[in-house]
Amino acid sequence: MLQITWADRSGSGLDSIVTWRLEPEGRGTRMLMEHSGFDLDSPFQAIAHRTMGSGWRSSVVRSMLTVLEQET
């Protein structure tokens, strides 16, 4: 498990944690990612949650998979 904590310095109150976990699956490994710490009752944080969530899926995870597939 690897956890990265972002402490907001802008005053918006958005402190969040990204947790990566690797779990065995069959003859391979499953990578799980969770980005937590959002107050979804806050309009700003709800928008940030949606925006960051789509960014993880469309950019970061896809790029990581591309790199990992090249290494195998």
N, C-alpha and C positions, 0 to 999 in steps of 0.2 A: 504494500500500500504506500502511496505517495500522496501527501496533502500539501497544497499550496494555499496560503492565506493572503488575501488582498485586504489591506486596511485602507479604507477611503481617507484621503487627506483633503478632499474638496469641501467637506462639510455636509455632504448629502446623506451620510449615515449608512452608506452601502458598503458593509464589510462582508466579504464572502469567502467561501472555502471551496476549492476544487479538489476532489478526491479521486484518485486513480487506483483501481484494484485489478490485479491479474488473478484469474481463477482457471484451474485446469478444466478442459472440456474435451472429452474424447482423446484424440491424439494431438490436440492443439491447446491453445490458450484463449480464453475470452477476456477482453479488456473492458472494464466497466468504468464509467466516468460519471460523477455527480457534482453539480455546481450548486451549492446550498448557501443559505444565509440571507435569502431575500425576504423582505416583508411585503407580501403580495397585496396587503391592504393599502400600501403606499403607491399612489399612481406612478411616481417616478421609478420605484423599484420594480413594479409590475412590468413597465415598459422595458427596463433594463434586463429583466429576466427573459422576456420574449426575444429581445434583440440578441442577447448573448447566447441564448439557447440555439437559435437558428445559426449563429456564427460558429458555434462549436460543431454542429452537424455539417454545415456546408463547407467549412474551411479547415478547421484544425484537425478534426478526426479524419476527414478524407485525406488530408495531406499526410497524416501519420500513417494511415493504412498504405498509401502509395509507397512511402519510404520503407515500411516494414516488409511489404511484399517484394521489394527489390532485394532485400537482405536475405531472403530465404532461398 
